[in-house]
Amino acid sequence: MVEYAAGGRVARVQFSAPRQTMSTIYDSENNEEIIISFPKEKFQVYLKKLKVSDKKKLTFSQIKKIFITSITDFKKGKLSLDETSAIALYLWDYLSGKEKATTDLGDVLYKCSELNYYVRCLNKKKSDTFVWFMSDVMDYYKKKKTTP
């Protein structure tokens, strides 16, 4: 379980094993749990496109390509924000500790994985965080996307 606390609110994200199954966002202010299913079928399409046979052996480059593809699909309306965030968190898990801490991809995957929490927050501080994180995700996308 991952837990975030800020401004008197607590968000807990609980992952089933395997993590790819679903997540729960808990908002203590509203005493509400939201269950989010992982977009397994859509993720499998990404793996197939890259000819990845074992998702546990994703390379840094493959993680980046899947992330860019997921943002493209999000922008086209093929993925919801919840699905995009779930994929980002799943990919972030496959980065090494050093890659999480020292790479732009690690930073942006983390921020993208948080968007499904922050979009549901109505106070000013968290709304600002949502805009900041989304801007960073889109800036990274613009820099790294490849044109067809």
HUNOR-V959615 format. One record per backbone hydrogen bond with DSSP energy under -0.5 kcal/mol. NH is the residue of the N-H (numbers start at 1). CO is the residue of the C=O. E is the energy in kcal/mol with one decimal. If there is no record, write none. Layout:
nh: {NH & NH}
co: {CO & CO}
e: {E & E}
This chain:
nh: {2 & 4 & 6 & 9 & 11 & 12 & 13 & 14 & 14 & 16 & 18 & 21 & 23 & 24 & 25 & 26 & 26 & 27 & 27 & 28 & 28 & 31 & 32 & 34 & 35 & 36 & 37 & 38 & 40 & 43 & 44 & 45 & 46 & 47 & 48 & 49 & 50 & 51 & 52 & 53 & 57 & 58 & 63 & 64 & 65 & 66 & 67 & 68 & 69 & 70 & 71 & 72 & 73 & 74 & 75 & 76 & 77 & 78 & 79 & 84 & 85 & 86 & 87 & 88 & 89 & 90 & 91 & 92 & 93 & 94 & 94 & 95 & 100 & 101 & 102 & 103 & 106 & 107 & 108 & 109 & 110 & 111 & 112 & 113 & 114 & 114 & 115 & 115 & 117 & 118 & 119 & 120 & 121 & 127 & 128 & 129 & 130 & 131 & 132 & 133 & 134 & 135 & 136 & 137 & 138 & 139 & 140 & 141 & 142 & 143 & 144 & 145}
co: {13 & 11 & 9 & 6 & 4 & 26 & 2 & 12 & 24 & 22 & 16 & 18 & 36 & 14 & 34 & 12 & 24 & 25 & 32 & 10 & 26 & 27 & 27 & 25 & 33 & 23 & 35 & 21 & 38 & 39 & 40 & 41 & 42 & 43 & 44 & 45 & 46 & 48 & 47 & 51 & 54 & 55 & 59 & 60 & 61 & 62 & 63 & 64 & 65 & 66 & 67 & 68 & 69 & 70 & 71 & 72 & 74 & 73 & 73 & 80 & 81 & 82 & 83 & 84 & 85 & 86 & 87 & 88 & 89 & 90 & 91 & 92 & 96 & 97 & 98 & 99 & 99 & 103 & 104 & 105 & 106 & 107 & 108 & 109 & 110 & 111 & 111 & 112 & 114 & 114 & 115 & 117 & 118 & 123 & 124 & 125 & 126 & 127 & 128 & 129 & 130 & 131 & 132 & 133 & 134 & 135 & 136 & 137 & 138 & 139 & 140 & 141}
e: {-2.4 & -3.0 & -2.3 & -2.2 & -3.1 & -0.7 & -3.2 & -0.6 & -1.0 & -1.2 & -0.6 & -2.0 & -2.8 & -0.9 & -2.7 & -1.1 & -0.6 & -0.5 & -2.7 & -1.8 & -0.7 & -0.7 & -1.8 & -2.5 & -0.5 & -3.7 & -0.5 & -2.1 & -2.4 & -2.5 & -2.3 & -1.4 & -1.5 & -2.2 & -2.5 & -2.4 & -1.5 & -1.2 & -2.9 & -0.6 & -2.4 & -1.0 & -2.5 & -2.3 & -2.3 & -2.7 & -2.4 & -2.6 & -2.4 & -2.5 & -2.2 & -2.3 & -2.5 & -2.3 & -2.8 & -1.6 & -1.3 & -2.9 & -1.0 & -2.4 & -2.7 & -2.3 & -2.4 & -2.3 & -2.3 & -2.3 & -2.7 & -2.6 & -1.9 & -0.6 & -1.2 & -1.4 & -2.5 & -1.9 & -2.3 & -1.3 & -0.5 & -2.0 & -2.7 & -2.7 & -1.9 & -2.3 & -2.7 & -2.3 & -1.0 & -0.6 & -0.6 & -1.0 & -1.3 & -2.2 & -2.4 & -1.3 & -1.4 & -2.2 & -2.4 & -1.7 & -2.3 & -2.1 & -2.5 & -3.0 & -2.8 & -2.5 & -2.2 & -2.3 & -2.6 & -2.5 & -2.3 & -2.4 & -2.4 & -1.8 & -2.3 & -2.5}
